């Protein structure tokens, strides 16, 4: 595995040379959550999704592919994960599960799969920008967005006033709105509206 010309716009990894464990860990940390989300959206089983993603990273480690940048690498990871998930669903022993879990989602429906992949990619963009938030703002936003905690719960956990927590959340949203593509920001707002009702 090798990236010949690192993507200068990606601050999270600057090089990805032949079986470099440090670079590999950076790539794993960057993509693992979104790949697991994507795989789980297809196979409807979190443990199977994790196994599929682990196999994806194993294939990446063993791959002789020369990657020309982060977009090429991301495409490889999602393609391998998609194919593994579809192979899982096509297994005879999983036919019953497939029909139950996807009555309106044919496993050969490329449009539906692409939509899931795009959503996972948007979540990855959100995660990257959240990591760039100032420390306290990031902590507050993660508790809202990932832990689905209420303002009151976060206030108690962090020993901050509820108004301070709300201010940090609102400042985080304002900052993310400036840097995220419109589609990613809309997804972020949708998730917040669902999880913080």
Phi and psi restraints in degrees (value plus and minus 20) as a CYANA .aco file:
   2 UNK   PHI    -179.5  -139.5
   2 UNK   PSI     114.4   154.4
   3 UNK   PHI    -121.6   -81.6
   3 UNK   PSI      98.2   138.2
   4 UNK   PHI     -96.3   -56.3
   4 UNK   PSI     -60.6   -20.6
   5 UNK   PHI    -150.1  -110.1
   5 UNK   PSI      78.2   118.2
   6 UNK   PHI     -77.5   -37.5
   6 UNK   PSI     124.7   164.7
   7 UNK   PHI     -91.4   -51.4
   7 UNK   PSI      93.3   133.3
   8 UNK   PHI     -86.6   -46.6
   8 UNK   PSI     -40.6    -0.6
   9 UNK   PHI    -100.7   -60.7
   9 UNK   PSI     -29.4    10.6
  10 UNK   PHI    -117.8   -77.8
  10 UNK   PSI      90.9   130.9
  11 UNK   PHI    -103.6   -63.6
  11 UNK   PSI     -29.4    10.6
  12 UNK   PHI    -107.5   -67.5
  12 UNK   PSI     -44.9    -4.9
  13 UNK   PHI    -165.6  -125.6
  13 UNK   PSI     113.9   153.9
  14 UNK   PHI    -123.4   -83.4
  14 UNK   PSI     -38.8     1.2
  15 UNK   PHI    -172.1  -132.1
  15 UNK   PSI     135.1   175.1
  16 UNK   PHI    -168.3  -128.3
  16 UNK   PSI      61.1   101.1
  17 UNK   PHI    -113.3   -73.3
  17 UNK   PSI    -196.6  -156.6
  18 UNK   PHI     -77.6   -37.6
  18 UNK   PSI      91.4   131.4
  19 UNK   PHI      26.6    66.6
  19 UNK   PSI      27.7    67.7
  20 UNK   PHI    -105.5   -65.5
  20 UNK   PSI      89.2   129.2
  21 UNK   PHI     -83.3   -43.3
  21 UNK   PSI     -51.9   -11.9
  22 UNK   PHI     -87.5   -47.5
  22 UNK   PSI     -66.7   -26.7
  23 UNK   PHI     -85.4   -45.4
  23 UNK   PSI     -59.5   -19.5
  24 UNK   PHI     -81.3   -41.3
  24 UNK   PSI     -60.9   -20.9
  25 UNK   PHI     -84.4   -44.4
  25 UNK   PSI     -57.5   -17.5
  26 UNK   PHI     -82.8   -42.8
  26 UNK   PSI     -62.8   -22.8
  27 UNK   PHI     -85.9   -45.9
  27 UNK   PSI     -61.4   -21.4
  28 UNK   PHI     -80.5   -40.5
  28 UNK   PSI     -68.7   -28.7
  29 UNK   PHI     -82.3   -42.3
  29 UNK   PSI     -54.5   -14.5
  30 UNK   PHI     -92.3   -52.3
  30 UNK   PSI     -58.4   -18.4
  31 UNK   PHI    -129.9   -89.9
  31 UNK   PSI     -34.3     5.7
  32 UNK   PHI     -78.9   -38.9
  32 UNK   PSI     -68.3   -28.3
  33 UNK   PHI     -82.7   -42.7
  33 UNK   PSI     -65.7   -25.7
  34 UNK   PHI     -88.2   -48.2
  34 UNK   PSI     -55.5   -15.5
  35 UNK   PHI     -87.4   -47.4
  35 UNK   PSI     -60.1   -20.1
  36 UNK   PHI     -84.7   -44.7
  36 UNK   PSI     -61.5   -21.5
  37 UNK   PHI     -80.1   -40.1
  37 UNK   PSI     -66.1   -26.1
  38 UNK   PHI     -82.4   -42.4
  38 UNK   PSI     -67.9   -27.9
  39 UNK   PHI     -83.2   -43.2
  39 UNK   PSI     -61.4   -21.4
  40 UNK   PHI     -87.2   -47.2
  40 UNK   PSI     -53.8   -13.8
  41 UNK   PHI     -84.4   -44.4
  41 UNK   PSI     -42.0    -2.0
  42 UNK   PHI    -113.7   -73.7
  42 UNK   PSI     -66.0   -26.0
  43 UNK   PHI    -115.1   -75.1
  43 UNK   PSI     -32.6     7.4
  44 UNK   PHI      40.4    80.4
  44 UNK   PSI      11.2    51.2
  45 UNK   PHI    -168.1  -128.1
  45 UNK   PSI      91.2   131.2
  46 UNK   PHI     -81.8   -41.8
  46 UNK   PSI     -56.9   -16.9
  47 UNK   PHI     -89.0   -49.0
  47 UNK   PSI     -62.6   -22.6
  48 UNK   PHI     -84.7   -44.7
  48 UNK   PSI     -58.2   -18.2
  49 UNK   PHI     -81.8   -41.8
  49 UNK   PSI     -63.7   -23.7
  50 UNK   PHI     -82.7   -42.7
  50 UNK   PSI     -61.1   -21.1
  51 UNK   PHI     -82.4   -42.4
  51 UNK   PSI     -61.7   -21.7
  52 UNK   PHI     -82.9   -42.9
  52 UNK   PSI     -63.5   -23.5
  53 UNK   PHI     -88.8   -48.8
  53 UNK   PSI     -57.1   -17.1
  54 UNK   PHI     -79.7   -39.7
  54 UNK   PSI     -61.2   -21.2
  55 UNK   PHI     -85.8   -45.8
  55 UNK   PSI     -54.9   -14.9
  56 UNK   PHI     -80.7   -40.7
  56 UNK   PSI     -67.1   -27.1
  57 UNK   PHI     -89.3   -49.3
  57 UNK   PSI     -50.3   -10.3
  58 UNK   PHI     -84.0   -44.0
  58 UNK   PSI     -63.1   -23.1
  59 UNK   PHI     -85.2   -45.2
  59 UNK   PSI     -56.7   -16.7
  60 UNK   PHI     -82.3   -42.3
  60 UNK   PSI     -65.1   -25.1
  61 UNK   PHI     -81.8   -41.8
  61 UNK   PSI     -57.3   -17.3
  62 UNK   PHI    -109.4   -69.4
  62 UNK   PSI     -26.7    13.3
  63 UNK   PHI     -92.3   -52.3
  63 UNK   PSI     124.7   164.7
  64 UNK   PHI    -119.5   -79.5
  64 UNK   PSI     -10.3    29.7
  65 UNK   PHI     -86.2   -46.2
  65 UNK   PSI     117.3   157.3
  66 UNK   PHI    -113.9   -73.9
  66 UNK   PSI      95.8   135.8
  67 UNK   PHI    -112.1   -72.1
  67 UNK   PSI     114.3   154.3
  68 UNK   PHI    -110.9   -70.9
  68 UNK   PSI     -23.7    16.3
  69 UNK   PHI     148.8   188.8
  69 UNK   PSI     159.4   199.4
  70 UNK   PHI     -87.0   -47.0
  70 UNK   PSI     -54.0   -14.0
  71 UNK   PHI     -84.5   -44.5
  71 UNK   PSI     -61.2   -21.2
  72 UNK   PHI     -82.7   -42.7
  72 UNK   PSI     -64.5   -24.5
  73 UNK   PHI     -83.4   -43.4
  73 UNK   PSI     -65.4   -25.4
  74 UNK   PHI     -80.7   -40.7
  74 UNK   PSI     -62.9   -22.9
  75 UNK   PHI     -80.0   -40.0
  75 UNK   PSI     -61.6   -21.6
  76 UNK   PHI     -80.1   -40.1
  76 UNK   PSI     -67.5   -27.5
  77 UNK   PHI     -82.8   -42.8
  77 UNK   PSI     -64.8   -24.8
  78 UNK   PHI     -89.4   -49.4
  78 UNK   PSI     -56.5   -16.5
  79 UNK   PHI     -85.9   -45.9
  79 UNK   PSI     -65.3   -25.3
  80 UNK   PHI     -83.8   -43.8
  80 UNK   PSI     -62.2   -22.2
  81 UNK   PHI     -84.9   -44.9
  81 UNK   PSI     -63.6   -23.6
  82 UNK   PHI     -79.9   -39.9
  82 UNK   PSI     -67.9   -27.9
  83 UNK   PHI     -82.9   -42.9
  83 UNK   PSI     -60.3   -20.3
  84 UNK   PHI     -86.4   -46.4
  84 UNK   PSI     -59.6   -19.6
  85 UNK   PHI     -85.2   -45.2
  85 UNK   PSI     -62.5   -22.5
  86 UNK   PHI     -87.6   -47.6
  86 UNK   PSI     -57.5   -17.5
  87 UNK   PHI     -82.8   -42.8
  87 UNK   PSI     -59.4   -19.4
  88 UNK   PHI     -80.4   -40.4
  88 UNK   PSI     -64.9   -24.9
  89 UNK   PHI     -89.4   -49.4
  89 UNK   PSI     -48.2    -8.2
  90 UNK   PHI    -102.3   -62.3
  90 UNK   PSI     -31.7     8.3
  91 UNK   PHI     -77.6   -37.6
  91 UNK   PSI     119.5   159.5
  92 UNK   PHI     -78.0   -38.0
  92 UNK   PSI     -58.7   -18.7
  93 UNK   PHI     -88.6   -48.6
  93 UNK   PSI     -31.9     8.1
  94 UNK   PHI    -130.6   -90.6
  94 UNK   PSI     -11.6    28.4
  95 UNK   PHI     -81.5   -41.5
  95 UNK   PSI     -61.6   -21.6
  96 UNK   PHI     -83.5   -43.5
  96 UNK   PSI     -63.5   -23.5
  97 UNK   PHI     -82.4   -42.4
  97 UNK   PSI     -59.9   -19.9
  98 UNK   PHI     -80.6   -40.6
  98 UNK   PSI     -66.5   -26.5
  99 UNK   PHI     -88.4   -48.4
  99 UNK   PSI     -53.9   -13.9
 100 UNK   PHI     -92.7   -52.7
 100 UNK   PSI     -62.0   -22.0
 101 UNK   PHI    -100.1   -60.1
 101 UNK   PSI     -46.8    -6.8
 102 UNK   PHI    -148.4  -108.4
 102 UNK   PSI      39.1    79.1
 103 UNK   PHI     -82.9   -42.9
 103 UNK   PSI     -48.1    -8.1
 104 UNK   PHI    -140.1  -100.1
 104 UNK   PSI       2.1    42.1
 105 UNK   PHI    -153.0  -113.0
 105 UNK   PSI      59.5    99.5
 106 UNK   PHI     -78.9   -38.9
 106 UNK   PSI     116.5   156.5
 107 UNK   PHI     -89.9   -49.9
 107 UNK   PSI     -30.9     9.1
 108 UNK   PHI    -119.9   -79.9
 108 UNK   PSI     -10.5    29.5
 109 UNK   PHI     -99.8   -59.8
 109 UNK   PSI      74.0   114.0
 110 UNK   PHI     -85.7   -45.7
 110 UNK   PSI     -51.0   -11.0
 111 UNK   PHI     -84.5   -44.5
 111 UNK   PSI     -63.6   -23.6
 112 UNK   PHI     -85.9   -45.9
 112 UNK   PSI     -61.0   -21.0
 113 UNK   PHI     -85.7   -45.7
 113 UNK   PSI     -62.7   -22.7
 114 UNK   PHI     -81.9   -41.9
 114 UNK   PSI     -55.6   -15.6
 115 UNK   PHI     -85.0   -45.0
 115 UNK   PSI     -61.7   -21.7
 116 UNK   PHI     -84.2   -44.2
 116 UNK   PSI     -61.5   -21.5
 117 UNK   PHI     -83.9   -43.9
 117 UNK   PSI     -60.7   -20.7
 118 UNK   PHI     -85.3   -45.3
 118 UNK   PSI     -60.7   -20.7
 119 UNK   PHI     -83.0   -43.0
 119 UNK   PSI     -62.0   -22.0
 120 UNK   PHI     -83.5   -43.5
 120 UNK   PSI     -58.7   -18.7
 121 UNK   PHI     -84.3   -44.3
 121 UNK   PSI     -60.7   -20.7
 122 UNK   PHI     -84.0   -44.0
 122 UNK   PSI     -59.9   -19.9
 123 UNK   PHI     -84.0   -44.0
 123 UNK   PSI     -53.4   -13.4
 124 UNK   PHI     -87.2   -47.2
 124 UNK   PSI     -60.8   -20.8
 125 UNK   PHI     -81.3   -41.3
 125 UNK   PSI     -63.4   -23.4
 126 UNK   PHI     -79.7   -39.7
 126 UNK   PSI     -67.0   -27.0
 127 UNK   PHI     -80.6   -40.6
 127 UNK   PSI     -60.4   -20.4
 128 UNK   PHI     -82.2   -42.2
 128 UNK   PSI     -64.7   -24.7
 129 UNK   PHI     -92.8   -52.8
 129 UNK   PSI     -52.2   -12.2
 130 UNK   PHI     -81.6   -41.6
 130 UNK   PSI     -58.4   -18.4
 131 UNK   PHI     -85.1   -45.1
 131 UNK   PSI     -40.0     0.0
 132 UNK   PHI    -111.7   -71.7
 132 UNK   PSI     -22.7    17.3
 133 UNK   PHI     -88.1   -48.1
 133 UNK   PSI     133.8   173.8
 134 UNK   PHI     -75.7   -35.7
 134 UNK   PSI     131.6   171.6
 135 UNK   PHI     -72.5   -32.5
 135 UNK   PSI     -75.7   -35.7
 136 UNK   PHI     -86.8   -46.8
 136 UNK   PSI     -58.7   -18.7
 137 UNK   PHI     -82.0   -42.0
 137 UNK   PSI     -60.7   -20.7
 138 UNK   PHI     -85.1   -45.1
 138 UNK   PSI     -64.3   -24.3
 139 UNK   PHI     -79.7   -39.7
 139 UNK   PSI     -67.0   -27.0
 140 UNK   PHI     -82.4   -42.4
 140 UNK   PSI     -66.5   -26.5
 141 UNK   PHI     -84.8   -44.8
 141 UNK   PSI     -59.5   -19.5
 142 UNK   PHI     -82.7   -42.7
 142 UNK   PSI     -57.3   -17.3
 143 UNK   PHI     -86.4   -46.4
 143 UNK   PSI     -57.7   -17.7
 144 UNK   PHI     -88.2   -48.2
 144 UNK   PSI     -72.6   -32.6
 145 UNK   PHI     -98.9   -58.9
 145 UNK   PSI     -63.1   -23.1
 146 UNK   PHI    -117.4   -77.4
 146 UNK   PSI     -59.0   -19.0
 147 UNK   PHI    -110.9   -70.9
 147 UNK   PSI     -31.5     8.5
 148 UNK   PHI      38.1    78.1
 148 UNK   PSI      19.4    59.4
 149 UNK   PHI    -107.3   -67.3
 149 UNK   PSI     134.5   174.5
 150 UNK   PHI    -104.8   -64.8
 150 UNK   PSI     147.1   187.1
 151 UNK   PHI     -78.6   -38.6
 151 UNK   PSI     -62.7   -22.7
 152 UNK   PHI     -82.0   -42.0
 152 UNK   PSI     -63.6   -23.6
 153 UNK   PHI     -84.8   -44.8
 153 UNK   PSI     -61.7   -21.7
 154 UNK   PHI     -86.4   -46.4
 154 UNK   PSI     -59.6   -19.6
 155 UNK   PHI     -77.5   -37.5
 155 UNK   PSI     -64.9   -24.9
 156 UNK   PHI     -88.5   -48.5
 156 UNK   PSI     -64.6   -24.6
 157 UNK   PHI     -81.7   -41.7
 157 UNK   PSI     -61.7   -21.7
 158 UNK   PHI    -116.4   -76.4
 158 UNK   PSI     -23.4    16.6
 159 UNK   PHI      37.4    77.4
 159 UNK   PSI      29.4    69.4
 160 UNK   PHI    -147.8  -107.8
 160 UNK   PSI     135.3   175.3
 161 UNK   PHI     -87.7   -47.7
 161 UNK   PSI     135.1   175.1
 162 UNK   PHI     -82.0   -42.0
 162 UNK   PSI     -55.6   -15.6
 163 UNK   PHI     -85.7   -45.7
 163 UNK   PSI     -59.2   -19.2
 164 UNK   PHI     -82.6   -42.6
 164 UNK   PSI     -62.3   -22.3
 165 UNK   PHI     -82.2   -42.2
 165 UNK   PSI     -65.6   -25.6
 166 UNK   PHI     -82.2   -42.2
 166 UNK   PSI     -61.3   -21.3
 167 UNK   PHI     -82.4   -42.4
 167 UNK   PSI     -62.3   -22.3
 168 UNK   PHI     -83.8   -43.8
 168 UNK   PSI     -61.7   -21.7
 169 UNK   PHI     -82.2   -42.2
 169 UNK   PSI     -68.3   -28.3
 170 UNK   PHI     -84.7   -44.7
 170 UNK   PSI     -58.9   -18.9
 171 UNK   PHI     -85.1   -45.1
 171 UNK   PSI     -57.9   -17.9
 172 UNK   PHI     -83.2   -43.2
 172 UNK   PSI     -64.8   -24.8
 173 UNK   PHI     -82.9   -42.9
 173 UNK   PSI     -62.0   -22.0
 174 UNK   PHI     -81.3   -41.3
 174 UNK   PSI     -62.7   -22.7
 175 UNK   PHI     -86.8   -46.8
 175 UNK   PSI     -62.4   -22.4
 176 UNK   PHI     -86.5   -46.5
 176 UNK   PSI     -54.0   -14.0
 177 UNK   PHI     -82.4   -42.4
 177 UNK   PSI     -52.5   -12.5
 178 UNK   PHI     -92.6   -52.6
 178 UNK   PSI     -48.3    -8.3
 179 UNK   PHI    -129.3   -89.3
 179 UNK   PSI     -39.6     0.4
 180 UNK   PHI    -107.0   -67.0
 180 UNK   PSI     127.3   167.3
 181 UNK   PHI     -80.3   -40.3
 181 UNK   PSI     131.1   171.1
 182 UNK   PHI     -72.9   -32.9
 182 UNK   PSI     -60.3   -20.3
 183 UNK   PHI     -86.1   -46.1
 183 UNK   PSI     -56.9   -16.9
 184 UNK   PHI     -90.5   -50.5
 184 UNK   PSI     -59.5   -19.5
 185 UNK   PHI     -87.4   -47.4
 185 UNK   PSI     -57.1   -17.1
 186 UNK   PHI     -83.2   -43.2
 186 UNK   PSI     -60.5   -20.5
 187 UNK   PHI     -84.4   -44.4
 187 UNK   PSI     -62.5   -22.5
 188 UNK   PHI     -78.0   -38.0
 188 UNK   PSI     -66.9   -26.9
 189 UNK   PHI     -85.1   -45.1
 189 UNK   PSI     -57.4   -17.4
 190 UNK   PHI     -83.4   -43.4
 190 UNK   PSI     -65.4   -25.4
 191 UNK   PHI     -83.8   -43.8
 191 UNK   PSI     -62.8   -22.8
 192 UNK   PHI     -82.3   -42.3
 192 UNK   PSI     -58.7   -18.7
 193 UNK   PHI     -88.1   -48.1
 193 UNK   PSI     -50.5   -10.5
 194 UNK   PHI    -100.3   -60.3
 194 UNK   PSI     -64.1   -24.1
 195 UNK   PHI    -103.0   -63.0
 195 UNK   PSI     -36.9     3.1
 196 UNK   PHI    -137.0   -97.0
 196 UNK   PSI      11.2    51.2
